[in-house]
Amino acid sequence: MNIFIVIVSYVTDFDDIVEALPEHNAWLDSTYQRGVLIASGRQIPRVGGVLLAP
């Protein structure tokens, strides 16, 4: 099985990111339910995230 690593970098102000988090988290939940993602997490420092997809 192939695993894809997606590295996401924020391109807007962090305040905009925080405002969008509830909708983003709902989207993440739906991707897990559909089997689109197998893992996700924040980068440290908080400049983006990482997604693992089959």
C-alpha positions as CSV (number, residue, x, y, z in Angstrom):
1,M,0.0,0.0,0.0
2,N,1.2,3.5,-0.9
3,I,1.2,6.2,1.8
4,F,1.2,9.8,0.8
5,I,2.6,12.5,3.1
6,V,1.1,15.9,2.7
7,I,2.9,18.8,4.3
8,V,0.7,21.9,4.7
9,S,2.1,25.4,5.4
10,Y,-0.1,28.3,6.6
11,V,-0.2,31.2,4.1
12,T,-2.4,33.6,6.1
13,D,-2.4,35.2,9.5
14,F,-2.6,32.8,12.4
15,D,-5.8,34.5,13.7
16,D,-7.5,33.5,10.5
17,I,-6.3,29.9,11.0
18,V,-7.7,29.8,14.6
19,E,-11.1,31.2,13.3
20,A,-11.3,28.4,10.7
21,L,-10.4,25.5,13.1
22,P,-13.9,24.3,14.0
23,E,-14.8,23.9,10.3
24,H,-11.4,22.4,9.6
25,N,-11.7,19.8,12.4
26,A,-15.2,18.8,11.1
27,W,-13.6,18.3,7.7
28,L,-10.8,16.2,9.2
29,D,-13.4,14.0,11.0
30,S,-15.2,13.4,7.8
31,T,-12.0,12.4,6.0
32,Y,-11.2,9.8,8.7
33,Q,-14.8,8.4,8.5
34,R,-14.4,8.0,4.7
35,G,-10.9,6.5,5.0
36,V,-9.3,9.4,3.1
37,L,-6.8,10.1,5.9
38,I,-5.1,7.8,8.3
39,A,-3.3,10.4,10.4
40,S,-2.9,14.1,10.8
41,G,-1.2,16.6,13.1
42,R,0.2,20.0,13.8
43,Q,3.7,21.0,13.0
44,I,5.8,22.4,15.8
45,P,6.3,25.3,15.7
46,R,2.7,25.8,14.6
47,V,3.3,26.8,11.0
48,G,1.1,24.2,9.3
49,G,0.3,20.5,9.5
50,V,1.0,17.0,8.2
51,L,-1.5,14.6,6.7
52,L,-1.0,10.9,5.9
53,A,-3.3,9.4,3.2
54,P,-3.5,5.9,1.7
